[in-house]
Amino acid sequence: MATEAGASIGNANDIVLSFIKALNDEDFAAARKFAADDLKFIGVLGERDGAEAYFTDMERMKLKYDIKRVFSDGDDVSIFYDIDMGGKTIFSSGWYHVVDGKINSIRVIFDPRPLL
C-alpha cells in the first residue's frame, strides 16, 4: 500500500521502530539519523523545537520503551508503550509523523500524576 507521497506504509513504520530501538539501546547517534533537524516534540510536560534539544533531553533521561501495539497509516505511526521514566512505568501513546524518511514530529500523551 502506498501513501499519496508514494512512500509505503512499512517505510514510516520501519523508521519509527528503528528510532525507538536505537533509543532503547542508548545509541543516540543511530537514533539521530532517523530524526529531521527541525523535529518538533510535543509532550504532556513540555515541548522541544529541533532535534538537538530533543536529543539533549533523551541522552539525559535514557527512557526505555516497551512497545505494546503499533498502528500505521501512511506517514503516521502511533505506538502504545510502557515507558520506564526513572523507575516509574508509565503507559503512553506516541504519534510519529515521517517526512522524506525522517521523523519530523512526535506527540506523546500519558497521565503524568505518577511523576508529580
C-alpha positions as a Markdown table, in Angstrom:
| # | Residue | x | y | z |
|---|---|---|---|---|
| 1 | Met | 0.0 | 0.0 | 0.0 |
| 2 | Ala | 1.3 | 3.5 | -0.8 |
| 3 | Thr | 0.7 | 6.9 | 0.5 |
| 4 | Glu | -0.1 | 10.0 | -1.6 |
| 5 | Ala | 3.5 | 10.9 | -1.5 |
| 6 | Gly | 4.4 | 7.4 | -2.8 |
| 7 | Ala | 6.1 | 6.1 | 0.4 |
| 8 | Ser | 5.0 | 2.7 | 1.6 |
| 9 | Ile | 3.4 | 2.2 | 5.0 |
| 10 | Gly | 6.2 | 0.0 | 6.0 |
| 11 | Asn | 8.8 | 2.7 | 5.5 |
| 12 | Ala | 7.4 | 5.0 | 8.1 |
| 13 | Asn | 6.8 | 2.1 | 10.4 |
| 14 | Asp | 10.3 | 0.8 | 10.0 |
| 15 | Ile | 11.8 | 4.2 | 10.6 |
| 16 | Val | 9.9 | 4.8 | 13.8 |
| 17 | Leu | 10.6 | 1.3 | 15.2 |
| 18 | Ser | 14.3 | 1.6 | 14.3 |
| 19 | Phe | 14.3 | 5.0 | 16.1 |
| 20 | Ile | 12.7 | 3.5 | 19.2 |
| 21 | Lys | 15.1 | 0.6 | 19.2 |
| 22 | Ala | 18.1 | 2.9 | 19.0 |
| 23 | Leu | 16.8 | 5.0 | 21.9 |
| 24 | Asn | 16.3 | 1.8 | 24.0 |
| 25 | Asp | 19.9 | 0.8 | 23.1 |
| 26 | Glu | 21.1 | 4.3 | 24.1 |
| 27 | Asp | 22.6 | 4.6 | 20.6 |
| 28 | Phe | 21.6 | 8.2 | 20.2 |
| 29 | Ala | 23.8 | 8.7 | 17.1 |
| 30 | Ala | 21.8 | 6.0 | 15.4 |
| 31 | Ala | 18.5 | 7.4 | 16.6 |
| 32 | Arg | 19.5 | 10.9 | 15.4 |
| 33 | Lys | 19.8 | 9.5 | 11.8 |
| 34 | Phe | 16.0 | 8.9 | 11.9 |
| 35 | Ala | 15.1 | 12.4 | 13.0 |
| 36 | Ala | 14.7 | 15.6 | 11.0 |
| 37 | Asp | 16.8 | 18.6 | 12.1 |
| 38 | Asp | 13.6 | 20.6 | 12.7 |
| 39 | Leu | 12.0 | 17.8 | 14.8 |
| 40 | Lys | 9.0 | 19.1 | 16.8 |
| 41 | Phe | 8.3 | 17.3 | 20.1 |
| 42 | Ile | 5.1 | 17.9 | 22.0 |
| 43 | Gly | 4.5 | 16.1 | 25.3 |
| 44 | Val | 2.5 | 16.4 | 28.5 |
| 45 | Leu | 5.3 | 18.0 | 30.4 |
| 46 | Gly | 6.7 | 20.3 | 27.6 |
| 47 | Glu | 7.8 | 20.9 | 24.1 |
| 48 | Arg | 11.1 | 20.8 | 22.2 |
| 49 | Asp | 11.9 | 22.5 | 19.0 |
| 50 | Gly | 14.7 | 20.9 | 17.0 |
| 51 | Ala | 16.4 | 17.6 | 17.1 |
| 52 | Glu | 19.3 | 18.9 | 19.2 |
| 53 | Ala | 17.1 | 20.0 | 22.0 |
| 54 | Tyr | 15.2 | 16.7 | 21.9 |
| 55 | Phe | 18.3 | 14.5 | 22.0 |
| 56 | Thr | 19.9 | 16.6 | 24.7 |
| 57 | Asp | 16.9 | 15.6 | 26.9 |
| 58 | Met | 16.9 | 12.0 | 25.7 |
| 59 | Glu | 20.5 | 11.4 | 26.5 |
| 60 | Arg | 19.9 | 12.7 | 30.0 |
| 61 | Met | 16.7 | 10.8 | 30.7 |
| 62 | Lys | 17.6 | 7.5 | 29.0 |
| 63 | Leu | 14.0 | 6.4 | 28.7 |
| 64 | Lys | 13.1 | 2.8 | 27.9 |
| 65 | Tyr | 10.2 | 1.9 | 25.7 |
| 66 | Asp | 8.3 | -1.4 | 25.9 |
| 67 | Ile | 6.1 | -1.4 | 22.8 |
| 68 | Lys | 2.6 | -2.9 | 23.2 |
| 69 | Arg | 1.0 | -2.1 | 19.9 |
| 70 | Val | 1.9 | -0.2 | 16.7 |
| 71 | Phe | -0.6 | 1.3 | 14.2 |
| 72 | Ser | 0.5 | 2.8 | 10.9 |
| 73 | Asp | -1.3 | 5.0 | 8.4 |
| 74 | Gly | 0.9 | 6.2 | 5.6 |
| 75 | Asp | 3.5 | 8.5 | 7.0 |
| 76 | Asp | 1.9 | 8.4 | 10.5 |
| 77 | Val | 2.8 | 5.8 | 13.1 |
| 78 | Ser | 1.1 | 5.5 | 16.5 |
| 79 | Ile | 2.5 | 3.4 | 19.3 |
| 80 | Phe | 1.1 | 2.3 | 22.7 |
| 81 | Tyr | 4.0 | 1.6 | 25.0 |
| 82 | Asp | 5.1 | 1.5 | 28.6 |
| 83 | Ile | 7.9 | 4.0 | 29.2 |
| 84 | Asp | 10.3 | 3.5 | 32.1 |
| 85 | Met | 10.8 | 7.0 | 33.4 |
| 86 | Gly | 13.4 | 6.8 | 36.1 |
| 87 | Gly | 11.9 | 3.7 | 37.8 |
| 88 | Lys | 8.3 | 4.6 | 37.1 |
| 89 | Thr | 6.5 | 2.8 | 34.3 |
| 90 | Ile | 4.0 | 5.0 | 32.5 |
| 91 | Phe | 1.6 | 3.7 | 29.9 |
| 92 | Ser | 1.8 | 6.2 | 27.0 |
| 93 | Ser | 0.9 | 6.8 | 23.4 |
| 94 | Gly | 3.2 | 8.4 | 20.8 |
| 95 | Trp | 2.2 | 9.7 | 17.4 |
| 96 | Tyr | 5.2 | 10.0 | 15.0 |
| 97 | His | 5.0 | 11.7 | 11.6 |
| 98 | Val | 7.6 | 10.9 | 8.9 |
| 99 | Val | 8.5 | 13.2 | 6.0 |
| 100 | Asp | 11.2 | 12.3 | 3.5 |
| 101 | Gly | 12.4 | 9.4 | 5.5 |
| 102 | Lys | 12.8 | 11.3 | 8.8 |
| 103 | Ile | 10.6 | 11.8 | 11.8 |
| 104 | Asn | 9.6 | 15.4 | 11.9 |
| 105 | Ser | 7.1 | 15.4 | 14.7 |
| 106 | Ile | 6.4 | 13.4 | 17.8 |
| 107 | Arg | 3.4 | 13.9 | 20.1 |
| 108 | Val | 3.3 | 11.9 | 23.3 |
| 109 | Ile | 0.4 | 11.6 | 25.8 |
| 110 | Phe | 0.2 | 10.0 | 29.2 |
| 111 | Asp | -1.1 | 10.5 | 32.7 |
| 112 | Pro | 1.7 | 12.5 | 34.5 |
| 113 | Arg | 0.3 | 12.0 | 38.0 |
| 114 | Pro | 2.7 | 9.2 | 39.0 |
| 115 | Leu | 5.6 | 11.6 | 38.2 |
| 116 | Leu | 4.3 | 14.6 | 40.1 |
